[in-house]
Amino acid sequence: MCSTAARGALDRLGSALDDLAGEDLSGRFGPQLLDRLTGLLTAQNRLAAQVARTVRECEVAQAPERDGLASMASWLRGHGKLSPAAASRVVRTGRALAELPAVAEAFDRGAVTAEQVALIAPVAAPGNVAAADAQQVDLAGVDATLAEVAASRPHAELRQVVDHYLTRLDPDGPEPDPTEGRSLVFTTHADGSVGFRGELDAVGGEKLQAAVESIVQATRPAGDTRTRAQQSADALVQLADNALAAGTLPVLRTVKPQVVVRIDLADLVDPATGPGAATTGFGATISAARARWIACDGNVSRIVIGPDGELLDLGRRHRVVPPPLRRAVEYRDRGCVFTGCDAPASWCDVHHLVHWVDDGPTSLENSALLCERHHTKVHHGFRIERDTSGRWHTYRPDGTEILTLPRISGDPERSRTG
């Protein structure tokens, strides 16, 4: 049960939040809104400090046993609806505050954030406290320095200070195996999209960031206003594309790794979108339209199944775009032909202007190089066309042509139908 004073304070806090929630923010000027936000962020920090302090006292008093639970982390997951990671972070923060009074004071007055305190928390881990005591480290001085850095310096700088301290605390310790700390987990959602989360050591992370950054900077088509996160995701997919296309990845049971899509012939030739008509090798469900896009430049195998599920015919696999034709298309187009894109040929698929499913010929005249992003665009309403002089044109779904500077027409954009 809360004390009378605590209950009164929480009631007043609730009333204050009701007042804030009732305010009409429309029409407020920017400076007013930023002043309001600054106050809210400070209050959020102060409230997070009280949560962490209370969680620690609950842990000391073994309070979760009252609700039949063994730990505060489990109580926060079940009663507070926190994720396991968030619950553990609050528990560690509460423990750290008990060892770092200067950081706790800065947290109490809202000068530092819960995220910053979580970053500092390993300093107060029992093993690190014992190591500091053995080396006669002035932990109070470290505490004061960390509080000052957290309150006045950027988050990245605080991370460097904490890492430096922990490294110097055990300079002769064994060099950790970087592979032990790496993890990567994929989750396939109901619509076939894939989420992933992971952790990399410093060197592994540097390698990945360097590889992704090289592609982000090498292919920045004109007019690309997407976020940095979207561009980086495209670059990661392009890395996978390049590796698969190179054919140098390990062979899996005599078969080179590849993107596999299963689709019935009737769905493949039907021009409709066909949601949920195809299945990928890892079990995701995609549309027939997406399957037709993948089939633009791939291998096709025919498998005929009888009415009782028996295999009647296993057709020989054949390449939609044979190597000699691809070499000719690369020689002619050099790279992605979508206006404003400079992706090299090695990043591109060979796109059929008239899809081979619709009796489009697999020929030089019916082919064009498109990078992964723009191949998708062309299968979602955009159109490319090669004129009699050999120049490629790109048209938006509304029929207007995408033009780069300088404009070759008096109009900012030209419209064309066909």
Helices and strands as residue ranges (DSSP letters): H 4-22, H 30-60, G 63-67, H 72-78, H 84-99, H 101-108, H 114-120, G 121-124, H 126-134, H 139-152, H 155-169, G 178-181, E 183-188, E 194-199, H 202-218, H 228-246, E 261-263, H 265-269, E 278-280, E 285-286, H 288-294, G 295-297, E 299-300, E 303-305, E 311-314, E 318-319, H 323-333, G 345-347, E 348-352, G 356-358, E 367-371, H 372-378, E 383-386, E 392-395
